[in-house]
Amino acid sequence: MPLMISRAASRVEKIKNMSSHVHRVSAFILAIVATIIVTACGSRTEQSVIDLDDTVEGFRLQTQTDQPTLLFGFDLRNSPQEDARQYLPFLDYLSRTTGYRFELRFTPRGQRLAELLGQGKVDVAAVGAVSYIRAHEKYGARILVRGLNTRNRADYQACIVVAVDSPVQHLEELRGKTFAFGAMSSTQGHLIPRLMLQQKNIRLSDLHGHQYTGSHQRCAEAVISGRFAACGMQDTLARRLDKEGVLRILVCSRPYPSSGIASAPDVPAKVTEKIR
């Protein structure tokens, strides 16, 4: 059930407090994003090897170590294997620099990262703006660090792309066309593109059809193959594909607060300071 604008405004304040580096974002746009959010409703060795069969359902594996073990969660984006390859080198770095042992915890089907983080089922997590707002507002989760882009800024954009030879030149022309999104829980792959369409008075029912492909890469492939007229995706990949002449950027959004690393509310300050 949609939130009222007054409640959405409180979420804006949560975003503003994510870190001292966060840039001010329009309250109106974030309020709409909050509304869309609601309606859209392992053991590791020293070489950073993880048994995906043992962790994909969210089980915490027993480890033979005297080091404190912290569970690391994340917003699902791709396949478990792809996500593991992305995060394991980072966890290896954290283990070496903090002295703590980190284990990857996959979010079980039907559960949200914000709930796992808020309830202490994961200790730290890589979170997007959506998950952080939920975890902070309901449970008091704390942001530790924010990711910086190539311009050394803590923000990112979403881009809507079309085929290189597409006749579509303006966002309004997507009415009646097919549209591909990434994962339903993705900020750049769903929520921001959905907002961009909404700002042009294009609802999902105004499209000829839409599909959630599950990842930015599969979203791009849906347009490259000609199965969909356009897709919404993260700006880094969109700009690379545009530069390579594979796809064409139709429009990019305004900047939004980027992802970061957050901790559960009961993680001791001495631990979060080491991670920070």
C-alpha positions, 0 to 999 in steps of 0.5 A: 500500500503506497506511503503518504508523501509525509512519510516519504519525506522522512525517508528523504532525511534518512538518505541525507544522513547516510554519510557526510559526503552525501549530496542533497537530493530533491525531496520530491523525487525521493518521495516518488522513489519511496512510493514506487519502492512500496508498491513494487511490492560458507565456509571460506578458505584462506584463498577466498573459496566459498561453497555456494551449495552450502551458502545459497540458502542462507546458512551460516557455516561453522569455521575453525578459527579463533578470529571473530566471524562477521557475516556479510550480506548484499543485495542480490544482483546476478547469479550466486556464482557471479555475486560471489566472484564480485564480493569474495576478493573484497571480503579477503581484503577486509579480513586481512586489514581488520583481523576479523573473518568474514563469511558471505551470506546469500539472502534467502528467497522471499527475504529482504536484506534490510530485514536480515541486517536489522535483525542481526542475521548479517553483521555488515552488508553492501546496501543500496539506498533502498535497503539502507533506508528500510534497515535504518528507519525500522532497525537503526542500521548504520552506514559506515562508508559510501562508494565513490564513482570515477568522478570521486563522488558518492552518487550514481545514475541510471540510464535508459538505453535503446538499440543503436539504430532505434528510431526512438529519440525521446523518452516519451516515444517509449509509450506503447513499446516493450521495456526491460528492467534488471532485478525488481529490487535494483535501484538502478535497474528498476526503481530509478528507470521506473521513476523516469518513465513515471515522470513522463506519465508512462505507467507499466500499463502504458507499455506494450510489455515489460520484463524483469531480466534479473541483472544489468547485463541480461537487461542489455542483452534483451535490447541487443537481441531485439527482444525489447525496445529499451531497458533501464540499467546502471550508468557505468555499463550503459556508458561503456556499451554506448562508447563501444557502439553496442547500445545507445543511451537515450537519457540518464537520470539525475544523480542519486546516493550511491551504495555503501557498507552498513552495519547491524545496529548491535555491531560494537563500535570498535568493530565498525571503526576497523571496517571503516 
